[in-house]
Amino acid sequence: MEDSICKARKNYALYHYAKSVSELARILSERQNGAEEIAMINCVVYIVVDFLWGNVATSIAHLHSGSEILKQYRKKKPKGRVVQEDSLEANLMRVYDTMGHQVSDVAVKEESDLDGGSNSELTDFDNFVDARKSIEKIATDGLRLVRQGSLEDADTTTLERRAEIQKMESVHKGRLEVWRARFEGVLTKSELDHSNKDDKQTKEDISTMLLLYLSSIVWLWDGGYPKQAQPLKMFGQLIHVSELLLAESRDSVEDRNRIRMILFDTRVWPSLAILAAKCEDSDLRKRAVAILAKTRPVHNQTTGSTTSTSPTSTVSSLNVPDIVEESAGNWGTWVEMTSAK
């Protein structure tokens, strides 16, 4: 079979796979009876599908999610009860115990080797505050990893050392997928009120977490060896979320400076610079340059002060479109927040 046909079929399957994940999250948020069993069965299916496609990191993320659901499910049951040997619960327990013993020990050990700590920050958060602490820690560790890899000379580094770096990068990608899986669950359970001021702050925090997650993807691509194809969809999502934040900062200088600090984060700003310099998509590249230009600090030689450029200012040399306005429902779910390219 021709490679183009295989690629088209894979993209078609992954498209419907992503849709099914979103639909599952919606169903689980609306149902009570039997929701845990459905979720655990689907996690098993997704583990198998992702493993067959070679998406090992995502497969492990689904294993973590299913195991966490099983743990919460068993906590709700009366203590001392007897589980029937051939029951659905017994079979699910057996499946997750088997897969967990085969995978979790290796995965946790590798992740601990990466940052010298435990893996608990990836699996224990159940709110936006702890989710932000988690992704900030992961993003910081990822920067250290990428910098470590960039110091290696591709021409002189031994194959063993290169394989070691690639292994650490693979583990880090797995950590990002575990965080994303957990974060999707927290986001699905949240009920944001667009008119509520506190919820607007929560939406800004969510955007900040998305920037850190997406920037980590950019960092891994730029520092990876050998260089992989550009993940243009992820690049587009990073640009889109940045533009939404800029659109939110039009009201006041205080808002503008706060958003500038978010985009100037050392784990975010360099990623935008990478896209502005290296992105193959000319439209995304121009939009990245525009974001950098609209948020750069401007030094006032008269007063000696430094302020940020107004996000409504024009970048005459770029001829880029105006910053997009937030559309209704953009903040509802992870999928809606990251669907635009």
C-alpha positions in Angstrom: 0.0 0.0 0.0 1.3 3.5 -0.9 2.7 5.6 2.0 0.3 8.4 1.1 -2.7 6.1 1.7 -1.3 4.8 5.0 -0.7 8.3 6.2 -4.2 9.4 5.2 -5.8 6.4 7.0 -3.7 7.1 10.1 -4.7 10.8 10.1 -8.4 9.8 9.7 -8.1 7.3 12.6 -6.4 9.9 14.8 -9.0 12.5 14.0 -11.8 10.3 15.1 -9.8 9.1 18.1 -9.5 12.7 19.3 -13.2 13.3 18.7 -14.0 10.2 20.8 -11.9 11.4 23.7 -13.7 14.7 23.7 -17.1 13.0 23.5 -16.1 10.6 26.3 -15.2 13.5 28.6 -18.6 15.1 27.9 -20.5 11.9 28.6 -18.7 11.3 31.8 -19.4 14.8 33.0 -23.1 14.2 32.5 -23.5 10.7 33.8 -23.3 9.2 37.3 -24.2 5.5 37.3 -21.6 3.4 35.6 -19.4 6.3 34.6 -16.2 4.9 36.2 -16.6 1.5 34.5 -17.1 3.2 31.1 -14.1 5.4 31.6 -11.8 2.5 32.7 -12.9 0.4 29.7 -12.3 3.2 27.3 -8.8 3.9 28.9 -7.9 0.2 28.2 -9.0 0.6 24.6 -7.0 3.8 24.2 -4.0 2.2 25.8 -4.0 -0.5 23.2 -4.7 1.8 20.3 -2.0 4.3 21.2 0.5 1.5 21.8 -0.2 -0.1 18.4 0.3 3.3 16.8 3.6 3.7 18.6 2.4 6.5 20.8 3.9 5.0 24.0 3.9 8.2 26.0 0.2 8.8 25.4 -0.5 5.1 26.1 1.2 5.5 29.5 -0.8 8.7 30.1 -4.1 6.7 29.6 -2.8 4.0 31.9 -2.2 6.6 34.6 -5.7 8.0 34.1 -7.4 4.6 34.2 -5.4 3.6 37.3 -6.4 6.8 39.1 -10.1 6.2 38.2 -9.9 2.7 39.5 -8.3 3.9 42.8 -11.1 6.4 43.3 -13.7 3.8 42.2 -12.5 1.3 44.8 -12.5 4.0 47.6 -16.3 4.4 47.1 -17.0 0.7 47.7 -17.6 -0.7 51.2 -14.6 -2.0 53.0 -14.3 -5.8 53.5 -16.6 -6.7 50.6 -15.8 -9.7 48.4 -15.2 -9.0 44.7 -16.7 -11.7 42.5 -14.0 -13.5 40.5 -15.5 -13.0 37.0 -17.1 -9.6 37.6 -16.3 -6.5 35.5 -14.6 -4.9 38.5 -12.3 -8.0 39.1 -11.3 -8.0 35.4 -10.6 -4.3 35.4 -8.5 -4.6 38.5 -6.6 -7.5 37.0 -5.9 -5.6 33.7 -4.7 -2.5 35.4 -2.6 -4.3 38.0 -0.9 -6.3 35.1 -0.2 -3.2 33.0 0.8 -1.2 36.0 3.4 -3.7 37.1 4.9 -3.8 33.6 5.0 -0.1 33.0 4.8 2.1 36.1 8.0 1.0 37.8 10.1 1.8 34.7 8.3 5.0 33.9 8.5 6.4 37.5 12.2 5.5 37.8 13.0 7.3 34.5 11.1 10.4 35.4 12.7 10.5 38.9 16.1 10.2 37.2 15.2 13.3 35.1 14.4 15.7 37.9 15.7 14.0 41.0 12.2 14.1 42.6 9.0 12.1 42.7 6.3 11.8 40.1 3.5 12.8 42.5 3.1 16.3 41.1 2.0 14.8 37.8 -0.8 12.6 39.2 -2.1 14.2 42.4 -3.5 17.6 41.3 -7.2 18.0 41.0 -7.5 21.8 40.7 -6.1 24.7 38.6 -3.8 25.9 41.3 -1.9 22.6 41.7 -2.1 22.0 37.9 -0.2 25.3 37.4 2.5 24.3 40.0 2.9 21.0 38.2 3.3 22.4 34.6 5.6 25.1 35.8 7.9 22.4 37.4 7.7 20.3 34.3 8.4 23.2 32.0 11.4 24.3 34.0 12.8 20.8 34.0 12.2 20.6 30.3 14.2 23.8 29.7 17.1 22.3 31.6 16.9 19.1 29.6 16.8 21.0 26.3 19.7 23.2 27.3 21.7 20.1 28.3 21.0 18.6 24.9 21.9 21.8 23.0 25.4 21.8 24.6 26.2 18.5 23.0 28.0 18.7 19.7 26.1 16.6 17.2 29.3 15.7 15.3 31.3 14.5 18.3 28.7 13.2 20.8 28.9 9.4 21.1 26.0 7.3 20.1 25.5 6.2 23.7 25.3 9.8 24.9 22.9 10.8 22.1 20.7 7.8 23.0 20.7 8.8 26.6 19.6 12.3 25.8 16.9 11.0 23.5 15.7 8.7 26.3 15.4 11.7 28.7 13.5 13.6 26.0 11.1 10.7 25.6 10.5 10.5 29.3 9.8 14.3 29.4 7.3 14.0 26.6 5.6 11.3 28.6 5.4 13.7 31.6 3.8 16.3 29.5 1.2 13.8 28.2 0.4 12.7 31.8 0.0 16.3 32.8 -2.3 17.0 29.8 -4.5 14.0 30.6 -4.9 15.0 34.2 -5.5 18.7 33.2 -8.2 17.7 30.7 -10.1 16.0 33.6 -9.8 19.1 35.8 -10.9 21.3 32.9 -13.9 19.1 32.1 -15.2 19.3 35.6 -14.9 23.1 35.8 -17.8 25.4 35.2 -16.5 28.8 34.2 -18.8 31.9 34.2 -17.7 34.3 31.5 -19.3 37.3 33.4 -17.6 36.5 36.7 -14.4 38.4 37.4 -12.9 35.6 39.4 -13.6 33.2 36.5 -11.9 35.6 34.1 -8.8 35.3 36.2 -9.1 31.6 36.1 -9.3 31.7 32.3 -6.1 33.7 32.3 -4.4 31.2 34.5 -5.6 28.4 32.1 -4.1 30.3 29.2 -0.8 30.6 31.1 -0.7 26.9 31.7 -1.5 26.2 28.0 1.4 28.5 27.0 3.8 26.6 29.3 2.6 23.2 27.9 2.7 24.3 24.2 6.1 26.1 24.7 7.5 22.8 26.1 6.5 21.2 22.8 8.3 23.9 20.9 11.4 23.6 23.0 11.5 19.8 22.6 11.2 20.1 18.9 13.9 22.8 18.6 16.4 20.9 20.8 15.6 17.5 19.6 18.0 15.3 17.7 17.6 14.2 15.1 15.3 17.1 14.1 11.7 16.0 13.6 9.0 17.4 11.3 7.5 20.7 12.7 4.4 20.2 14.8 2.6 23.0 13.0 -0.7 22.4 14.8 0.9 22.8 18.2 2.8 25.9 16.9 -0.6 27.4 15.8 -2.1 26.7 19.2 0.7 28.5 20.9 0.2 31.5 18.6 -3.6 31.4 19.1 -3.5 31.4 22.9 -0.9 34.2 22.9 -3.2 36.3 20.7 -6.2 35.7 23.0 -4.2 36.9 25.9 -3.2 40.0 24.0 -6.8 40.7 23.1 -7.7 40.4 26.8 -5.1 43.1 27.7 -6.5 45.9 25.7 -8.5 47.5 28.6 -5.7 49.0 30.7 -2.0 49.5 31.1 -2.1 47.2 34.2 -3.6 44.4 32.2 -1.1 45.0 29.4 1.9 44.8 31.8 0.5 41.7 33.5 0.1 39.9 30.1 3.5 41.0 29.0 5.0 39.4 32.1 3.2 36.1 31.2 4.6 36.2 27.6 8.0 37.3 28.8 8.4 34.2 30.9 11.7 32.6 30.1 9.8 29.4 29.4 7.5 31.1 26.9 9.2 34.0 25.2 12.0 32.0 23.6 9.5 29.6 22.1 7.8 32.5 20.3 11.2 33.6 19.1 11.8 30.1 17.8 8.6 30.2 15.8 9.3 33.7 14.5 12.7 32.6 13.2 12.1 28.9 12.1 8.4 28.2 11.5 7.8 26.8 8.1 4.3 28.3 7.9 4.8 31.9 6.8 1.5 33.1 8.4 2.4 31.6 11.8 5.8 33.1 11.5 4.5 36.6 10.9 2.0 36.2 13.7 4.8 35.2 16.1 6.8 38.2 15.0 3.8 40.4 15.6 3.3 39.1 19.1 6.9 39.7 20.0 6.8 43.2 18.6 3.5 44.1 20.4 4.8 42.9 23.8 8.4 44.0 23.6 9.6 46.5 26.3 10.1 50.0 25.1 12.7 52.2 26.8 11.7 55.9 27.2 15.0 57.8 27.0 13.3 61.0 28.4 12.0 59.4 31.6 14.4 56.4 31.8 11.4 54.1 32.3 10.5 50.9 30.4 7.0 50.0 29.4 5.4 47.5 27.1 4.2 48.3 23.6 0.4 48.7 23.3 -1.1 45.6 21.8 -3.2 47.7 19.6 -0.1 49.3 18.0 0.6 48.4 14.4 3.6 46.6 13.1 3.9 48.4 9.8 6.6 46.1 8.3 4.6 42.9 8.7 1.2 43.5 7.3 -0.3 41.0 9.7 -4.0 40.7 10.5 -5.5 42.3 13.6 -5.4 40.2 16.8 -8.3 37.8 16.8 -11.2 38.4 19.1 -12.2 35.7 21.6 -15.2 33.8 20.3 -18.0 32.5 22.4 -17.2 29.2 24.0 -13.5 29.3 23.3 -12.8 28.7 27.0 -15.3 25.9 27.5 -13.0 22.9 27.0 -9.5 22.0 26.2 -10.4 21.1 22.6 -12.1 24.3 21.9 -9.3 26.3 23.5 -6.7 24.7 21.2 -8.6 23.9 18.1 -7.6 27.0 16.1 -4.5 27.0 14.0 
